[in-house]
């Protein structure tokens, strides 16, 4: 994907990012605790024979998806949990 295409995609999706910034925020401590909990879940999922191999795969996908959403929410707020100012054009 070219740089121009990435810039066009950014400005096309910018209203969605601005809306997320207004609606959601996450404090740094909350984010760190939830990410550590996700890491522990990932380790237990791989180390313990609780689920079948197919179940382990889908548990990994689910936990990773939740961690991804938490990371996006954390990037949209400062350390105190306040929304960041809207992105500049």
C-alpha positions in Angstrom: 0.0 0.0 0.0 1.4 3.4 -1.0 1.9 6.3 1.4 -0.7 8.3 -0.5 -3.2 5.4 -0.1 -2.4 5.2 3.7 -3.0 9.0 4.1 -6.3 8.8 2.2 -7.4 5.9 4.4 -6.4 7.8 7.6 -8.5 10.8 6.7 -11.4 8.6 5.6 -11.4 6.8 9.0 -10.6 10.0 11.0 -14.3 10.7 12.0 -14.5 7.2 13.5 -11.3 7.7 15.5 -12.5 11.1 16.8 -15.8 9.4 17.9 -13.9 6.7 19.7 -11.8 9.3 21.5 -14.9 11.0 22.8 -16.7 7.9 23.9 -14.0 5.7 25.4 -11.0 6.2 27.7 -8.9 4.0 29.9 -6.6 4.8 32.8 -3.0 3.6 32.6 -3.3 1.5 35.7 -6.5 -0.2 34.4 -4.8 -0.9 31.1 -1.7 -2.4 32.6 -3.7 -4.6 35.0 -5.9 -5.9 32.2 -3.0 -6.5 29.8 -1.2 -8.5 32.6 -4.4 -10.5 33.1 -4.5 -11.2 29.4 -0.9 -12.3 29.4 -1.6 -14.7 32.3 -4.6 -16.1 30.4 -2.5 -16.6 27.3 0.1 -18.5 29.3 -2.5 -20.7 31.1 -4.2 -21.3 27.8 -1.0 -22.6 26.3 0.5 -24.4 29.3 -2.6 -26.2 30.7 -4.5 -29.0 28.9 -7.9 -27.5 29.7 -9.0 -27.0 26.0 -8.6 -29.1 22.9 -6.0 -27.8 20.3 -8.7 -26.2 18.3 -10.2 -24.6 21.5 -6.8 -23.3 22.4 -6.5 -21.6 19.0 -9.8 -19.9 19.4 -9.1 -18.9 23.0 -5.9 -17.3 21.8 -7.7 -15.5 19.1 -10.4 -14.2 21.5 -7.9 -13.1 24.2 -5.7 -11.4 21.6 -8.7 -9.6 20.2 -9.7 -8.3 23.6 -6.1 -7.2 24.2 -6.1 -5.4 20.8 -9.3 -3.5 21.7 -7.8 -2.5 25.1 -4.7 -1.2 23.4 -6.7 0.9 21.0 -8.7 2.4 23.9 -5.6 3.1 25.9 -4.1 4.9 22.9 -7.1 7.2 22.8 -6.6 8.5 26.3 -3.9 10.0 28.5 -2.5 8.3 31.6 -5.3 9.8 33.8 -8.0 8.4 31.5 -9.0 11.7 29.9 -9.7 11.6 26.2 -7.0 13.0 24.0 -7.7 16.1 22.0 -9.1 15.5 18.5 -6.6 14.7 15.8 -5.5 17.6 13.8 -5.7 17.8 10.0 
